[in-house]
Amino acid sequence: MNIAILGGRFDPPHIWHFWTAQQILENVKGLDQVWYMPDYSNAFKPILASPSDRVEMLHFLETGRLKLSTIAVAKETVTYTVQVVQELVRDYNNNYYWVVGSDVVTEFTRWRDYLKLSRLIKFLVFPRKDYPIKILPPGFQKVGGNLLLSNISSSLIRERVRKGETISGLVFPEVENHIRKRNLYR
C-alpha cells in the first residue's frame, strides 16, 4: 500500500486537516491512504491538549481512506520524525510518504537528522495560502492539482476559543463538542 503520513500537533484537529488529507488522496496518483499521526510532544512548539484528547478528536476526521495512527503518540516522548520514519520503513509491505505544508519547507534543516530523514522517505509538500513554493529540496514533491487552499490553523482556532468566539465550520461539530465538554483552550 502507498500511505501518506500527515503528522503534527493537531491541537486541535480542524476542517483543513481533513481537506488537506482528502486532497492529497485525490491528487497524488497511486496513494491508498492518508494517516493522521499526532505528536506526543513537539520539539518546536508546545501542545495544549492532552494526547488522549487529540487522538479522540482525530477519530472524527477518519473515513475509509483517512486513518488515525498512534505510532508517534504511543512513544510518550518528544516526537522526532526521523525516529517515526525509521520505524515505518521497516514495514516492507507499504511505501510511505511524509506530508509537510509549504510553510515548513524552509524550516526543514532544523529537524533532527534531516539529511538522514530525506534519504529514508519521500516528502509531499502541500501548498499553504501565503506560503508559495519556490524551491524544493531533493526528495520533495509538490502536491499539484486544482487545490483548495486556506489559512485556517489550530492556533487561530485556539485563539477564537480563548476569546469566546465561534469555531463552527472551522472544526467538525464533534470536535467542537469535545472542546466545549473538556473545556479545552480556555
N, C-alpha and C positions, 0 to 999 in steps of 0.2 A: 504494500500500500504506500501511497505518497501522502505524507502528512505535513502540514504547515503548523508550526507552533507559534501561537500568539501569546508571548509571555508578558508579565508586567505586574504592577501592584493591584490593579482592578479595585481601586479604593475610592469610590465604588465602581462596579461594572456598569456601563451605560449603553444606551442605544447605539452609540457609534462603535463600540467594541463589537456589537452584533453585526452592524452593517459592514464594518471592515472585514470581518471573517467571511461574511456572506459574499462580498465582492471578490475576495481572494479566491473562493471556490468557483465563482462564475468566470473569472478572468485568467486563472493560471491553469493551462491545459494539463490534464492528467492528474490533477490533485483529487484525492479521495476524501480527505477530511481536514478540518482545522481544529486544533486543540487549544483551548484556553488554558494557560499554565500560570496560575498565580504564584508570586514570590512568597516565601515565608517572611523574609525581611529583605529590604533592598539596600544595597551598598551606597546608593547615592541620595536617596530621598526617604523620609520617614513614612511609615504606613500607620494610619489611624485605626482602622477597623481590624478586628482580630482575624487570624487566618480562617477560623471556622465561619465567621460572618461573611467573609468574602467568598469562600467556597459555596456557602449556601446561596448567596445572591447569584453567583455564576451559574448555578444549576438552572436558573430561569432563562438563561441565554442558550441553553442546549437545544439542538434539533437533531435530526437523523445524522447529519454530517458535521455538525458543530458539537464538539465534545469538551468535557472538562477533564483535565489531567491534574492529579495532585502529586505528581512526582517531586516537584520543587518544594511545595509547601510541607510535604511529609518529612523533609530533611530537618526541619525545625532549627534552621540556622540561616545566616545570610545567604541569599540565593546568588550564586555566580553562574552565569550562563554556560561558561566553559565546563563546569562540573556536570551540569544537567545534560549538556550535549554529549559529553564523554559517555554518560550512561545510556543515552538514546542510541548512539551509533553502534553500540554492542548488539543491538537488535538488527540482525541482518535481513529480517523479513520485511522491513519498512525502510523507505527513504524519507529523511526528514529535511525540512526547510525551516529556518528561523525568520519570523516576520519582525521587521522594525518599521517604525514610521520615519518619514523623511527628516523629521526633526532630530532623530537620534544618530543619523549617519555621521554628522560632524563630531559627535562625542564618542564614536566607536573606539578610538585609540585609548580612551580612559578605561575600557572594560578590561577585566583581569584576563591575561593571556590572550589578548585579542588576535595576535598573529596565529597562534595555535588554533584558536576558535575558527578563524577564517579558512583554515585548511580542513577542519573537521566537518563543516556544514555549509550549505549554500544559504544565502540570505535573500529574502524577498523584501523589497522596500515599497511600502505603501505610502503614496503621496499624502501629505497633510497640508491643509489650507495654510497659506502664509509661510510654507517651508518648501520652496522649489527645489527640485532635484537637479543639481548642477553636475557634479562628478561623483561617480560611484566607485568604491574600492573594488579590487578584483574579488570575484565570488559573489558580488551583489547584483541582483537583477530587479529592475523596476517592475512593479505590478502595473500593467497597462490596461487600456480599455476605456470605455465611456464611464468613468468612475464618478460617484457622488463623493464630494469632499466636505469636510466640516471642521469647525474649530471647537466642537464640544469636547470637554475634558473632564476628568474626575475632579480636578482642582476647582473648576468652575461649579460643578455640582455641589461639592463640599461647601464652598463659599455661599452658594444660594441657600443651602440647608441652614448654615450658621446664621444667616440673616433672616431666616424665616420666610424666604421666597419659594415659590413653587418650583418643583423639578418635574412636574408632569410633562410627559413627552420626551424628556431627556433620559429617563430610565424606564425600564419596564414597570408596569404597575406593581408587580410582585416585589421588585427591588425597592420601590418607593415605600411599600407597606413594611418591608423588613427594616428599612432605615428608620421609619417612624416608630415601629414597635420596639426596636432595640435602642432608640434614642441616639443614633449614630450622628457624628459630625456636628454636634451642638457646641 
